[in-house]
């Protein structure tokens, strides 16, 4: 059974965003049909999701540490054309914090159950970062019959770099970490970065400077849905060690659009994904176009327009 509540029921008050950006909400209440739903998985975990709009279903799977609150701008824009859902994965956002089931395969099973609970037989899907891995796992386990079209935002097919790989293989895989433990410590803020263990510029771009839309969603999420870092890191070890290239090469059969940017550490791997799937294309944002890992949140107006165009029935097959 799915239970729906209005945001004001959950948060207790309205919220005014920091920056006034044309085309984006000024207040939380501007999303007048936004609802937050919840359901229980078969292993007794309560998961939450955000829903707004009417039309073809569009389901967002956020990246590691992200949640529906950070998608508030995308919900506002895209709900004018789609029935938009953002799933808060277990241990993320408003969903329950548990010490079990912290594997990408379980996250994809959660997605499978989510579709059953909301009674969606087919939808467009968009994964960002770890959300792409969840979708790759979903396709591996459940096939792609529920997927109309697939959008992927900047996720390395393999985070972990094996020592016997050539440099060409590492680049195509997008691999940038040689130690899962060190990466977990770095991403959770327990230790400073070391390029010998984790070679990434990711945190240089995790900033709201010059990105007023991202500042709006980021500040809102921090205030209303603060992170639980100890809960978040439980899935990291499994997430880091998976290699999804066989799924990308052999199991994706739907039109696929890949988003990345010139400032991404693994942009070449994103081009490889787009060239490998049967019906793939890539959009690469420039260095001065918020072309980094956070492009969809930094420029939600451009991203939403390009995503909606791709998901349009007149685009692609």
C-alpha positions in Angstrom: 0.0 0.0 0.0 1.2 3.5 -0.9 0.6 6.4 1.5 0.8 9.9 0.1 1.2 13.2 2.0 1.6 16.8 1.0 5.0 18.4 1.7 3.6 20.8 4.2 2.2 17.8 6.2 5.7 16.4 6.5 7.8 19.6 6.8 5.3 21.7 8.7 6.0 24.9 6.8 6.6 26.4 3.4 10.0 27.3 2.1 11.3 30.3 0.1 14.3 29.5 -2.1 17.4 31.6 -1.8 17.6 32.9 -5.4 14.9 34.1 -7.7 15.5 32.3 -11.0 13.1 32.8 -13.9 11.4 29.5 -14.8 12.1 27.9 -11.4 9.9 27.9 -8.2 10.1 30.7 -5.8 8.6 28.7 -2.9 8.0 25.1 -2.2 4.3 25.7 -2.3 4.7 26.7 -6.0 4.7 22.9 -6.7 1.0 22.7 -5.9 0.5 19.1 -6.9 3.7 17.7 -5.3 3.2 14.7 -3.1 5.5 12.5 -1.1 4.6 8.9 -1.0 5.9 5.9 0.9 5.6 2.1 0.7 7.2 -0.9 2.4 9.5 -3.3 0.7 9.4 -7.1 1.1 12.3 -6.9 3.5 10.4 -4.4 5.7 12.0 -1.1 4.7 9.9 2.0 4.3 10.9 3.9 1.2 9.8 7.4 0.2 9.4 9.0 -3.2 8.4 12.4 -4.6 5.7 12.8 -7.2 4.3 15.6 -9.3 2.6 16.2 -12.6 0.6 14.1 -15.1 1.5 12.4 -18.4 4.0 9.7 -19.3 5.8 8.4 -16.2 9.3 9.7 -15.8 11.3 8.1 -13.0 14.5 9.6 -11.6 17.0 7.5 -9.6 19.3 9.9 -7.8 23.0 9.4 -7.2 24.8 8.4 -4.0 23.8 10.8 -1.1 21.2 12.5 -3.2 17.4 12.5 -2.8 14.1 14.0 -4.0 14.6 17.3 -2.3 17.6 18.0 -4.6 15.4 17.4 -7.6 12.9 20.1 -6.6 13.7 22.3 -9.7 13.5 19.3 -12.1 10.2 18.2 -10.5 8.8 21.7 -11.0 9.8 22.0 -14.7 9.2 18.5 -15.9 5.9 17.9 -14.1 4.4 20.2 -16.7 4.9 17.4 -19.3 5.3 14.2 -17.3 4.2 12.3 -14.2 7.5 12.7 -12.5 8.8 10.4 -9.7 12.0 10.7 -7.7 12.8 7.7 -5.5 14.6 8.2 -2.2 16.7 5.0 -2.1 17.1 3.1 1.2 19.3 5.0 3.6 18.8 8.1 1.5 16.6 11.2 1.9 13.3 10.5 3.7 13.6 6.7 3.3 14.3 4.5 6.3 17.8 4.0 7.6 18.8 0.4 7.9 21.9 -1.7 8.3 20.9 -4.4 5.8 20.3 -4.6 2.1 23.0 -2.2 1.3 23.9 -3.6 -2.1 23.2 -2.2 -5.6 21.3 -5.4 -6.4 19.0 -4.8 -3.5 18.5 -1.2 -4.5 17.5 -2.4 -8.0 15.0 -4.8 -6.3 13.7 -1.9 -4.4 13.1 -0.1 -7.7 11.3 -3.2 -9.1 9.0 -3.2 -6.1 8.5 0.6 -6.4 7.2 0.1 -9.9 4.8 -2.5 -8.7 3.5 -0.3 -5.8 2.8 2.7 -8.0 1.4 0.4 -10.7 3.6 1.7 -13.5 4.2 -0.8 -16.3 6.4 1.3 -18.4 8.2 4.6 -18.0 11.1 6.8 -19.0 14.0 6.4 -16.6 16.9 8.8 -15.8 19.7 7.8 -13.5 22.4 10.0 -12.1 25.8 8.8 -10.8 25.1 5.8 -8.6 21.5 5.9 -9.9 22.9 4.7 -13.3 24.4 1.7 -11.5 21.0 0.9 -10.0 19.4 1.0 -13.4 22.2 -1.2 -14.9 21.6 -3.7 -12.1 17.8 -3.4 -12.7 18.3 -4.2 -16.4 20.5 -7.1 -15.5 18.0 -8.7 -13.1 14.6 -7.7 -14.5 15.2 -6.8 -18.2 14.3 -3.6 -20.0 10.6 -4.2 -20.8 9.6 -1.5 -18.3 11.9 1.1 -19.9 10.7 3.2 -22.8 13.8 5.3 -23.0 16.9 5.6 -20.8 18.9 8.6 -19.8 22.2 8.3 -17.9 24.0 11.2 -16.2 27.8 10.8 -15.7 28.5 7.5 -14.1 31.7 5.5 -14.6 30.9 1.9 -15.7 33.5 0.8 -13.2 34.7 3.0 -10.4 37.4 0.5 -9.2 40.5 0.2 -11.4 42.0 -3.2 -11.7 45.8 -3.3 -11.6 46.1 -5.4 -14.8 44.1 -3.0 -17.0 45.7 -1.0 -19.7 45.3 2.7 -19.6 42.9 2.5 -22.6 40.7 0.0 -20.7 40.8 2.2 -17.6 39.7 5.3 -19.5 36.8 3.5 -21.3 35.6 2.1 -17.9 36.0 5.5 -16.3 37.8 3.9 -13.4 39.4 6.3 -10.9 39.9 4.5 -7.6 42.3 1.8 -6.5 41.1 1.4 -2.9 37.4 1.2 -2.0 38.2 1.8 1.7 40.1 5.1 0.9 37.4 6.3 -1.4 34.8 5.7 1.3 36.8 7.7 3.8 37.3 10.5 1.3 33.7 10.7 0.2 32.5 10.7 3.8 34.9 13.4 4.7 37.0 11.3 7.1 40.3 11.8 5.3 41.7 14.2 2.6 42.0 13.0 -0.9 45.0 11.3 -2.4 45.3 10.9 -6.2 47.2 7.6 -5.8 44.1 6.0 -4.3 41.3 8.1 -5.7 42.0 10.3 -8.8 39.1 12.7 -9.1 38.3 16.4 -9.4 34.7 15.8 -8.3 34.8 17.8 -5.2 36.2 20.9 -7.0 32.8 21.2 -8.7 30.6 20.3 -5.7 29.9 24.0 -5.2 26.9 26.3 -5.6 29.1 29.3 -6.7 27.8 30.6 -10.0 24.9 28.2 -10.0 21.9 29.8 -8.3 19.5 27.0 -9.2 21.8 24.5 -7.5 22.1 26.7 -4.5 18.3 26.7 -4.2 17.9 23.0 -4.3 21.0 22.3 -2.3 20.1 24.6 0.5 16.5 23.3 0.6 17.7 19.7 0.8 20.2 20.5 3.5 17.6 22.2 5.6 14.6 19.8 5.2 16.3 16.4 4.4 19.7 16.4 6.0 22.1 13.6 5.2 22.9 10.7 7.5 26.5 10.0 6.4 26.9 6.8 8.4 23.8 5.4 6.7 24.9 6.5 3.3 28.3 4.9 3.3 26.9 1.5 3.9 26.3 1.0 0.2 29.6 2.5 -1.0 31.8 -0.6 -0.8 29.5 -2.7 -3.1 28.9 0.3 -5.4 32.6 0.9 -5.9 33.5 -2.7 -6.8 30.9 -3.3 -9.5 31.9 -3.4 -13.2 28.8 -2.8 -15.4 30.4 -2.9 -18.9 29.0 -6.3 -19.7 25.4 -5.0 -19.1 26.1 -1.9 -21.2 27.5 -4.0 -24.0 25.0 -6.8 -24.0 21.7 -6.0 -22.2 20.7 -2.4 -23.0 18.3 -2.5 -25.9 16.3 0.8 -25.6 17.2 4.3 -26.9 19.8 5.8 -24.5 21.0 9.4 -24.0 24.1 10.0 -22.0 24.8 13.3 -20.3 28.3 14.4 -19.2 30.6 17.4 -19.3 34.1 18.4 -20.3 35.0 18.7 -16.6 33.9 15.2 -15.7 36.7 12.8 -14.7 35.1 10.1 -16.8 33.8 11.9 -19.9 35.5 9.4 -22.2 33.7 6.5 -20.6 30.4 8.4 -21.2 31.2 8.7 -24.9 32.1 5.0 -24.9 28.6 4.1 -23.4 26.8 6.2 -26.0 28.8 4.5 -28.8 28.3 1.0 -27.4 24.6 0.7 -26.8 22.5 0.0 -29.9 20.7 3.3 -30.0 22.9 5.7 -28.0 23.8 9.4 -28.1 25.7 11.7 -25.9 25.3 15.4 -24.9 28.5 16.8 -23.5 28.3 20.1 -21.7 31.2 22.5 -22.1 33.6 23.7 -19.4 31.7 26.9 -19.0 28.3 25.4 -19.3 28.4 23.6 -15.9 29.9 20.7 -17.7 30.6 18.6 -14.5 29.1 15.9 -12.5 26.3 18.2 -11.2 25.2 19.5 -14.5 21.5 18.6 -14.2 21.2 20.4 -10.9 23.3 23.4 -11.8 21.4 24.0 -15.1 18.0 22.4 -14.6 16.3 24.5 -17.3 18.7 23.4 -20.1 18.8 19.8 -18.9 15.1 19.5 -18.6 14.5 20.8 -22.1 17.0 18.3 -23.5 15.7 15.5 -21.5 12.1 16.2 -22.5 13.0 16.4 -26.1 14.7 13.0 -25.9 11.7 11.5 -24.1 9.2 13.0 -26.6 7.4 10.4 -28.7 8.6 12.1 -31.9 12.3 11.7 -30.8 14.0 8.4 -31.5 12.3 5.1 -31.9 
